[in-house]
Amino acid sequence: MTLSESSIHKVASVIASKDPSSPNYMRGPELVKFFNSLGFSDSYEFTEGKGIVTPDMGDNLSRLNYTIGRLTVLNQKNSVKNAIQRYIDISNAPQQSVSEINQAIEEADFSFATARKLDVVQTVVAQEIEKETVENLKPSTPMSQADKLQQAKQKLMREVLGDIPCDRIVVFISYSWDSEQHKNWVAVLADKLTDSGYYVLLDQYNESGVQLELFMDLGIERADKVLVIGTPWYKMKSLTTSGGAPYEGAIIRYALYQDIGTKKIVPCLKDGSYGESFPGFIGGRAGFDFTNEATFDTEYERLCNALVNRPSRQRPKLGPNPLYNTPKVDDPNELKYTDFRRDNDIKWLTTLFSNFSIYRVEKYLDNSPEQVEDIIFESHDIWNKIINSMTFRLYQPELKELVLDFYSTWHEIVKKGLNYYGPSKVPNYFTFYGYAADMFKTSEHEKVFFEICKKMDDMKQTLSKLVEYVKDHYEIDFDTLSRKFEKSIL
């Protein structure tokens, strides 16, 4: 089954949501990982501003354009339904995903009921679907050398590590074979983690014939977390030149060298002290103490929280700032506008307008919304994060009202157009895809288009009032800030 082009755009807007506060929001690396699980060989490179890198669509793609491109390929291969179901399965809020997806594909002849609960049997089914999807994605053109290498590596990973469910946290356990008793303790820990829902990579689970070096190399690379079980013997063996412990230590050392701040490596002390039981490149990292059997359950709970990057204790709601202990007043206008508060307002105004081009926005508001520069959406997303951050605060009531009036109107426009704009043939532009040559695709498209036009008129008025007020009361250099922002984005 296939979807229409407009439905593909709408589904892409759900999967590549621009709302960072959404529980289902996926960053660029997470989107790439999701589509790689469906058979693509893309990557995300943080250096040189490349971002999303693909063998067929180029580099530095926006999250939305990348998602549209990948869904289009899946749609052509009749695999898009399986891909959408996989997205629902792994989402943090499945019911919200189901609702949003069904709304996006309302013109299709199928819908989604709920997320699948991936128990053992259903995991096998999901993996079969994945194999089918990968098979359908076989390219019609000769593969590049890089693609062949990536495909061979993925095949090798499956052969060595097995079929790993894409929706589970993968945990690799690095330890030394101190004794049969110690090996059994590690196996019990691995079994307990597996029972808690983590996919554990442990040498004791391997079938006979698996090369240990390959298992360690690929396992540590594939794992989301690496548990290092520290004992005095582990440290001593890591300093030798043969065996598994030094080999794993070299791989872990390289991972730390690549990203010194990584939370991937998790020390778990079994015997001795941290200094006695871990190599120097691990011993200084925060870990978990399993030396006392009486506190095992408490440490295990803390470990599980760390594996999902969840704090052991939730942060309470932030109380009033003790630095600004002012008396409570009913009328905000009665608050004394101190130098500190004025400086604070200037700081936030500068932050907002450092991520804004007044010239591009005025140009946008003076033209038809049929085509919109990407910089308008980029700037909105930045303002959205700033204004909704916990630290954002404006003290001058009139200024605050003007800023929020302008932003809320802008935000309404973006929300209305979210499912109606798609990539344009013109670089750095988005097109309202339901409108062309003064003709609308449906009455719904026409309605939304003119609602956006009306809101643009409102936004133009609120922008004029805001700029006039700021120019009269603050020394904000709109010209310089706008030029700098344009240069950083375009």
C-alpha positions in Angstrom: 0.0 0.0 0.0 1.2 3.5 -0.8 0.4 7.0 0.3 -0.2 10.2 -1.6 2.5 12.8 -1.8 0.6 15.1 0.5 0.2 12.3 3.1 3.9 11.5 2.9 4.6 15.2 3.8 2.2 15.1 6.7 3.6 11.9 8.1 7.1 13.4 7.8 5.9 16.4 9.7 4.8 14.0 12.5 8.0 11.9 12.6 10.3 15.0 12.2 8.3 17.1 14.6 9.6 20.6 15.1 8.3 20.7 18.7 11.3 19.8 21.0 8.9 19.6 24.0 7.0 16.7 22.3 7.6 13.3 24.0 8.1 11.8 20.5 10.6 14.4 19.3 13.7 12.9 17.6 16.9 14.8 17.1 18.9 14.4 13.8 21.0 11.5 15.1 17.9 9.6 16.3 16.2 10.1 13.0 19.2 8.7 11.2 19.3 5.7 13.6 15.6 5.1 13.0 15.9 5.0 9.2 19.1 2.9 9.4 17.0 0.3 11.2 14.9 0.2 8.1 17.8 -0.6 5.8 19.4 2.8 4.9 23.1 3.5 5.2 23.0 7.1 6.4 25.1 8.8 9.1 25.2 11.9 11.3 28.5 13.7 11.4 29.0 16.5 13.9 32.2 17.8 12.3 32.3 20.4 9.5 28.6 21.1 9.9 27.6 18.1 7.7 24.8 16.9 10.0 22.7 14.3 8.2 24.8 12.5 5.6 23.3 10.3 2.9 24.8 8.5 -0.1 21.9 9.6 -2.4 20.4 12.8 -1.1 23.6 14.7 -0.1 24.6 16.2 3.2 23.4 18.9 5.7 19.7 18.0 5.1 17.0 19.4 7.4 15.3 16.8 9.5 12.0 17.3 7.6 13.6 17.1 4.1 15.5 14.0 5.1 12.4 12.3 6.5 10.3 13.2 3.4 13.1 11.7 1.2 13.3 8.5 3.1 9.6 8.0 3.4 9.2 8.6 -0.3 11.7 5.8 -1.1 9.8 3.5 1.3 6.5 4.5 -0.3 7.8 3.5 -3.7 8.8 0.1 -2.4 5.4 -0.4 -0.7 7.1 -0.5 2.7 5.9 2.8 4.2 3.2 1.2 6.3 5.7 -1.1 8.0 8.0 1.9 8.6 5.2 4.0 10.2 4.2 1.1 12.4 7.9 0.8 13.5 7.9 4.5 14.4 4.7 4.0 16.5 6.3 1.0 18.2 9.4 2.8 19.4 7.8 6.2 20.2 7.7 7.4 23.8 4.0 8.3 23.6 2.5 5.6 21.3 -1.2 6.8 21.6 -0.2 10.3 20.6 1.7 8.9 17.6 -1.3 6.8 16.5 -3.5 9.9 16.7 -1.2 12.1 14.8 -0.4 9.6 12.2 -4.0 8.7 11.5 -4.8 12.3 11.1 -2.0 12.7 8.7 -3.1 9.8 6.5 -6.9 10.3 6.8 -7.2 10.1 3.0 -5.6 6.6 2.9 -7.5 3.3 3.0 -5.8 2.1 6.1 -5.1 3.4 9.6 -3.2 2.4 12.8 -4.9 1.1 16.0 -2.1 1.1 18.5 1.5 0.3 19.1 2.5 -3.3 19.2 3.7 -4.7 22.5 7.0 -6.3 21.4 7.1 -9.5 23.4 9.3 -12.4 22.3 6.9 -13.6 19.5 6.1 -10.1 18.2 9.8 -9.1 18.2 10.4 -12.0 15.8 7.5 -10.7 13.6 8.9 -7.2 13.7 12.3 -8.5 12.7 10.8 -10.3 9.8 9.1 -7.1 8.7 12.4 -5.3 8.9 14.0 -8.0 6.7 11.2 -7.6 4.2 11.7 -3.9 4.2 15.4 -4.1 3.7 14.9 -6.6 0.9 12.5 -4.2 -0.8 15.1 -1.4 -0.5 17.7 -3.1 -2.7 18.9 -0.3 -5.0 18.3 -0.5 -8.7 21.6 1.2 -9.4 25.1 -0.2 -8.6 26.1 0.3 -5.0 29.0 2.5 -4.1 32.0 1.0 -2.3 31.0 2.8 0.9 27.4 1.3 0.7 28.8 -2.2 0.1 31.1 -1.8 3.1 28.2 -0.6 5.3 25.9 -3.4 4.2 28.6 -6.0 4.8 29.2 -4.5 8.3 25.5 -4.7 9.1 25.4 -8.3 8.0 28.4 -9.1 10.1 26.8 -7.5 13.1 23.7 -9.6 12.7 25.8 -12.8 12.4 27.9 -12.0 15.5 25.5 -10.2 17.8 22.2 -11.6 16.6 19.0 -9.7 15.7 18.8 -6.9 18.2 15.4 -5.3 18.7 15.6 -1.7 17.5 13.4 -0.4 20.4 15.6 -1.7 23.3 18.6 -0.2 25.1 21.6 -2.4 24.3 24.0 -3.1 27.2 27.5 -4.7 26.8 29.1 -6.2 29.9 32.9 -6.1 30.1 34.4 -8.2 32.8 37.3 -10.6 33.5 37.0 -14.3 34.1 38.3 -14.1 37.7 36.6 -17.3 38.8 33.5 -19.5 38.1 31.8 -17.7 41.0 32.5 -14.3 39.5 31.4 -15.4 36.0 28.1 -16.7 37.6 27.6 -13.3 39.4 28.0 -11.5 36.1 25.6 -13.9 34.4 23.0 -13.3 37.2 23.3 -9.5 36.7 22.9 -10.0 32.9 19.8 -12.2 33.4 18.3 -9.6 35.8 18.9 -6.7 33.3 17.4 -8.8 30.5 14.3 -9.4 32.7 14.2 -5.7 33.2 13.9 -5.2 29.4 17.5 -4.4 28.4 19.1 -6.3 25.5 22.3 -7.6 27.1 25.5 -8.5 25.1 27.4 -11.0 27.2 30.0 -13.5 26.0 28.3 -16.3 27.9 25.2 -15.9 25.8 27.2 -16.4 22.5 26.8 -19.6 20.4 29.9 -21.7 20.0 32.1 -20.6 17.1 31.6 -16.8 17.6 35.0 -15.1 17.5 35.5 -13.3 20.8 37.4 -10.4 19.3 34.7 -9.7 16.8 32.0 -9.9 19.5 33.9 -7.4 21.7 34.7 -5.0 18.9 31.2 -4.9 17.3 29.4 -5.3 20.7 31.0 -2.3 22.3 30.4 -0.2 19.1 26.7 -1.3 18.9 25.9 -0.9 22.6 24.2 2.1 24.1 25.9 1.5 27.5 29.0 -0.5 28.4 29.1 -1.9 32.0 32.6 -2.4 33.2 32.7 -4.9 36.1 35.6 -3.8 38.2 37.7 -6.1 40.3 41.4 -6.1 41.2 41.9 -9.0 38.7 40.1 -6.9 35.9 42.6 -4.0 36.4 45.6 -6.3 36.5 44.5 -8.2 33.3 43.7 -4.9 31.5 47.4 -4.0 31.9 48.6 -7.3 30.3 48.9 -7.8 26.5 46.7 -10.9 26.0 43.2 -12.0 26.7 39.8 -10.3 26.5 40.1 -7.6 29.3 43.0 -5.7 27.6 41.3 -5.9 24.2 38.1 -4.5 25.6 40.0 -2.0 27.5 41.7 -0.7 24.4 38.3 -0.3 22.6 36.8 1.5 25.7 39.9 3.7 26.0 39.4 4.7 22.3 35.7 5.4 22.8 36.6 7.7 25.8 39.3 9.4 23.7 36.7 10.1 21.0 34.2 11.6 23.4 35.7 12.3 26.9 32.3 13.4 28.2 30.4 10.2 27.1 28.0 8.6 29.5 28.3 5.3 27.6 30.9 3.8 29.9 29.4 2.8 33.3 31.8 1.5 36.0 30.3 -1.2 38.3 32.5 -2.1 41.3 32.3 -5.7 42.3 35.4 -6.2 44.5 38.1 -4.0 46.0 38.1 -0.2 45.6 37.8 2.0 42.5 41.5 2.6 42.5 42.3 -1.0 42.9 39.8 -2.4 40.4 39.6 0.0 37.4 42.2 1.2 35.0 43.0 4.9 35.3 41.0 6.0 32.3 37.8 4.5 33.9 38.4 4.9 37.7 37.6 8.6 37.8 34.1 8.2 36.4 31.0 8.0 38.6 29.8 4.4 39.0 27.9 1.9 41.1 29.1 -0.1 44.1 28.1 -3.8 44.1 30.6 -4.8 46.8 27.9 -5.1 49.5 25.3 -7.7 48.7 22.9 -6.1 51.2 22.7 -2.9 49.1 22.5 -4.8 45.7 18.8 -3.9 45.0 19.4 -0.2 45.8 22.4 0.0 43.5 20.6 -2.0 40.8 17.8 0.4 40.8 20.2 3.3 40.5 22.0 1.5 37.7 18.7 1.0 35.8 18.0 4.8 36.1 21.4 5.6 34.7 20.9 3.2 31.8 17.9 5.3 30.6 19.7 8.6 31.7 17.1 9.1 34.4 18.1 10.7 37.7 17.6 8.6 40.8 15.7 11.5 42.4 13.5 13.8 40.4 14.2 17.5 40.6 11.5 19.3 42.5 9.7 22.4 41.2 11.9 25.5 41.2 10.9 27.9 44.0 11.2 31.7 43.9 14.6 33.2 43.2 16.2 34.2 46.6 18.2 36.9 44.9 15.2 38.9 43.9 13.1 38.8 47.1 10.6 41.5 46.2 7.2 42.0 48.0 4.2 40.4 46.3 2.0 43.0 44.5 -1.2 42.6 42.6 -0.3 45.1 39.9 2.9 44.2 38.0 3.2 48.0 37.1 3.9 48.7 40.7 7.1 46.8 40.6 10.2 49.1 40.6 12.0 48.8 37.3 15.5 48.6 38.6 18.8 48.8 36.6 19.1 45.0 37.1 15.7 44.4 35.6 16.4 46.7 32.7 19.7 45.0 32.0 17.9 41.6 32.1 15.4 42.8 29.6 18.1 44.1 27.3 19.9 40.8 27.6 16.9 38.8 26.5 16.0 41.2 23.7 19.5 40.9 22.4 19.2 37.1 22.6 15.9 37.1 20.7 17.0 39.5 18.0 20.4 37.8 17.6 18.3 34.9 16.2 16.1 37.0 13.9 16.4 38.9 10.6 14.0 41.8 10.6 14.6 42.2 6.8 13.7 38.6 6.0 10.6 38.6 8.2 9.4 41.9 6.7 10.0 40.5 3.2 8.0 37.4 4.2 5.1 39.4 5.6 4.9 41.6 2.4 4.5 38.6 0.1 2.2 35.7 -0.5 2.7 32.7 1.8 2.9 30.4 -1.2 6.7 30.2 -0.7 8.5 30.8 2.6 12.2 31.0 3.2 13.5 28.3 5.5 15.1 31.0 7.7 11.6 32.0 8.9 11.0 28.6 10.3 14.5 28.3 11.7 14.2 31.6 13.5 10.8 30.6 14.9 12.2 27.3 16.3 15.0 29.2 18.1 12.5 31.8 19.5 10.3 28.9 20.6 13.1 27.4 22.7 14.2 30.7 24.2 10.7 31.9 25.2 9.7 28.5 26.6 12.9 28.0 28.5 12.8 28.1 32.4 15.2 31.1 32.6 13.4 33.5 30.1 11.8 36.5 31.8 11.0 40.0 30.9 10.2 42.5 33.7 8.8 45.5 31.8 5.1 44.6 31.4 4.5 46.5 28.2 7.6 45.0 26.6 6.6 41.5 27.7 3.1 41.9 26.3 4.5 43.1 22.9 7.0 40.3 22.6 4.5 37.6 23.5 1.8 39.0 21.2 4.3 39.0 18.3 5.6 35.5 19.1 2.2 33.9 19.7 0.9 35.2 16.3 4.0 33.9 14.6 3.6 30.5 16.4 0.0 30.2 15.2 1.1 30.7 11.6 3.7 28.0 11.9 1.3 25.6 13.6 -1.3 26.2 10.9 1.2 25.6 8.1 3.0 22.6 9.7 1.2 20.0 7.5 0.9 22.1 4.4 4.5 23.2 3.6 7.0 21.0 1.9 10.4 21.3 0.2 10.6 23.7 -2.8 12.6 23.3 -6.0 14.0 26.7 -5.0 16.9 26.2 -2.5 16.2 27.3 1.1 12.5 27.7 0.5 9.3 25.8 1.5 6.2 25.7 -0.7 2.6 25.6 0.3 2.0 22.4 -1.7 -1.8 22.6 -1.9 -1.7 25.8 -4.0 -0.4 26.5 -7.5 -1.3 28.9 -10.3 -4.1 30.5 -8.2 -5.7 27.0 -7.8 -6.2 25.1 -4.6 -6.0 21.4 -4.2 -9.0 21.2 -1.8 -11.3 23.7 0.0 -9.3 22.8 3.2 -6.1 24.0 1.6 -7.8 27.2 0.5 -9.2 27.8 4.0 -5.8 27.3 5.7 -4.0 29.4 3.1 -6.2 32.4 3.8 -6.1 31.9 7.6 -2.3 32.1 7.3 -2.7 35.3 5.2 -4.9 36.8 7.9 -2.5 35.9 10.7 0.4 37.4 8.6 -1.4 40.7 8.6 -1.7 40.5 12.4 1.9 39.5 12.7 3.0 42.5 10.6 1.1 44.8 13.0 2.5 43.3 16.2 6.1 43.4 14.7 5.7 47.1 13.9 4.6 47.8 17.4 7.3 45.8 19.0 10.1 47.3 16.9 8.9 50.8 17.5 8.7 50.2 21.2 12.2 48.7 21.4 13.7 51.5 19.3 12.2 54.1 21.7 13.3 52.4 24.9 16.4 50.2 24.3 19.6 50.4 22.3 19.2 47.4 20.1 21.0 47.4 16.8 18.5 45.5 14.6 20.6 45.9 11.5 23.8 44.4 12.9 22.0 41.6 14.6 19.9 40.7 11.5 23.0 40.6 9.3 24.9 38.4 11.6 22.0 36.0 11.9 21.5 35.8 8.1 25.2 35.1 7.7 25.1 32.3 10.3 22.0 30.6 8.8 22.3 31.1 5.0 
